[in-house]
């Protein structure tokens, strides 16, 4: 569910991305600021939103990531997306995976198929010589 949208600046109509997410709870609706989200984790047809505390949102990870600014959020695994600004460290692993350390200390292992997207997002060239 979207409550607020933000626009980037470009020549044509810019895509609109969420700036807040309304998360329904049993007896309330919590508004989560997108900028406060550290990471997203898939749980079947729900997404666990990790911000000031974990929230469970009724959407798929693919659906929610499509509504977020790709300059801010990066899919790094079939079950995980991260806030790029809150990535503290990347550790190259074997077979093109990365161990991604976030600002809250959480460590996520990326999927091999996301290697190129991660390299592009962080301005890295081929990392063959950085391996363990």
Secondary structure in CASP SS format (residue, H / E / C, confidence):
PFRMAT SS
TARGET T0000
AUTHOR 0000-0000-0000
METHOD secondary structure of the structure
MODEL  1
X C 1.00
X E 1.00
X C 1.00
X C 1.00
X E 1.00
X E 1.00
X E 1.00
X C 1.00
X C 1.00
X C 1.00
X C 1.00
X C 1.00
X C 1.00
X C 1.00
X C 1.00
X E 1.00
X E 1.00
X E 1.00
X C 1.00
X E 1.00
X E 1.00
X E 1.00
X E 1.00
X E 1.00
X C 1.00
X C 1.00
X C 1.00
X C 1.00
X E 1.00
X E 1.00
X E 1.00
X E 1.00
X E 1.00
X H 1.00
X H 1.00
X H 1.00
X C 1.00
X C 1.00
X E 1.00
X E 1.00
X E 1.00
X E 1.00
X E 1.00
X C 1.00
X C 1.00
X E 1.00
X E 1.00
X E 1.00
X E 1.00
X E 1.00
X C 1.00
X C 1.00
X C 1.00
X E 1.00
X E 1.00
X E 1.00
X E 1.00
X C 1.00
X C 1.00
X C 1.00
X H 1.00
X H 1.00
X H 1.00
X H 1.00
X H 1.00
X H 1.00
X C 1.00
X C 1.00
X C 1.00
X C 1.00
X C 1.00
X C 1.00
X E 1.00
X E 1.00
X E 1.00
X E 1.00
X E 1.00
X C 1.00
X C 1.00
X E 1.00
X E 1.00
X E 1.00
X E 1.00
X H 1.00
X H 1.00
X H 1.00
X E 1.00
X E 1.00
X E 1.00
X E 1.00
X E 1.00
X E 1.00
X C 1.00
X H 1.00
X H 1.00
X H 1.00
X C 1.00
X E 1.00
X E 1.00
X E 1.00
X E 1.00
X E 1.00
X C 1.00
X C 1.00
X C 1.00
X C 1.00
X E 1.00
X E 1.00
X E 1.00
X C 1.00
X C 1.00
X H 1.00
X H 1.00
X H 1.00
X H 1.00
X H 1.00
X H 1.00
X H 1.00
X H 1.00
X H 1.00
X H 1.00
X C 1.00
X C 1.00
X C 1.00
X C 1.00
X C 1.00
X C 1.00
X H 1.00
X H 1.00
X H 1.00
X C 1.00
X C 1.00
END
